[in-house]
Amino acid sequence: MVEGAEIVTSASEPPRGETPAATVPGSTDADDLWLRRFRPVADPALRLVCLPHAGGSASAFLPLTRLLPESVEVLAVQYPGRQDRRLEPFVDTVDALVAHIVAALPPWLDRPVALFGHSLGSLVAFETARHLEQQAPEAEVAHLFVSGRVAPTVPLRTTMHLVSDDKLVARLAELQGTDPRVLADQEVLRLALPAIRNDYRAADNYTWRPGAPLACPITVLTGSEDPHVPADGARAWHQLTTGATAFHSFPGGHFYLTEHAEAVCRTIQTATGLAAQGSQLPAPPAVPVRPREFS
């Protein structure tokens, strides 16, 4: 499964608009590094834990943070080895990422949580939801949103982490999620490609392990022109929950999120029952695509 990249042009500072990590008051635990709150909410109805794509960072979810109502507090995960965590060693397996994330979450589980992952982040979100449901009885997992990724039950044989730098850059260009000027900047690529390659390694080496299905509902989001998420692969998510499964398709490719952040936020609000709670979005909810319409 291919991934995209959010390449930041500065290795020493976070992107414009990104604030430092907001930690639990009085906490000095290193796991606070894993979560970013760009807009703290005093009394949220829901916390939305967001997991970025390969090469991505917590700041990829700034648009969702700004568009969602104040009843939703976004906790965006920051993987190590990039931006303010650039000096830390990479984590190169999904299992290890999940272990760190679930270790950081307990202080935030006093409210229902939903998880939103894009591409690689969908795998991490799914496995995090599975862990919370099975091993964290204090957690109320309200919903799982998976974007730009086939179900983990679909066998994939990819080795993108082994290809040359030129081929990796070509794949990023194909996905159209990175400014071509950035891809032409050798210094930026020198700083960014190690994190991208590491994240591909995590995706490539992921192994599905059968287990009990989730109890929470799953919403599947795809780009209508994304060749890497075929219809059957998207439909297969419904096998992984005893709850409801909804399918939404948006115009665009793998990075449809860039152009359709408002529609994605409406989908999140509707799916979690928060559509009427102070939304800044005037348009009606996005219409779910029935499974047969993926064909």
Secondary structure as GFF3:
##gff-version 3
##sequence-region A 1 295
A	DSSP	three_ten_helix	30	34	.	.	.	ID=ss1
A	DSSP	beta_strand	35	36	.	.	.	ID=ss2
A	DSSP	beta_strand	46	51	.	.	.	ID=ss3
A	DSSP	three_ten_helix	58	61	.	.	.	ID=ss4
A	DSSP	alpha_helix	62	67	.	.	.	ID=ss5
A	DSSP	beta_strand	72	77	.	.	.	ID=ss6
A	DSSP	three_ten_helix	83	85	.	.	.	ID=ss7
A	DSSP	alpha_helix	94	104	.	.	.	ID=ss8
A	DSSP	three_ten_helix	106	108	.	.	.	ID=ss9
A	DSSP	beta_strand	113	118	.	.	.	ID=ss10
A	DSSP	alpha_helix	120	135	.	.	.	ID=ss11
A	DSSP	beta_strand	141	147	.	.	.	ID=ss12
A	DSSP	three_ten_helix	160	162	.	.	.	ID=ss13
A	DSSP	alpha_helix	165	175	.	.	.	ID=ss14
A	DSSP	alpha_helix	180	183	.	.	.	ID=ss15
A	DSSP	alpha_helix	186	204	.	.	.	ID=ss16
A	DSSP	beta_strand	218	223	.	.	.	ID=ss17
A	DSSP	alpha_helix	231	235	.	.	.	ID=ss18
A	DSSP	three_ten_helix	236	240	.	.	.	ID=ss19
A	DSSP	beta_strand	245	250	.	.	.	ID=ss20
A	DSSP	three_ten_helix	256	258	.	.	.	ID=ss21
A	DSSP	alpha_helix	261	271	.	.	.	ID=ss22
A	DSSP	three_ten_helix	291	294	.	.	.	ID=ss23
###
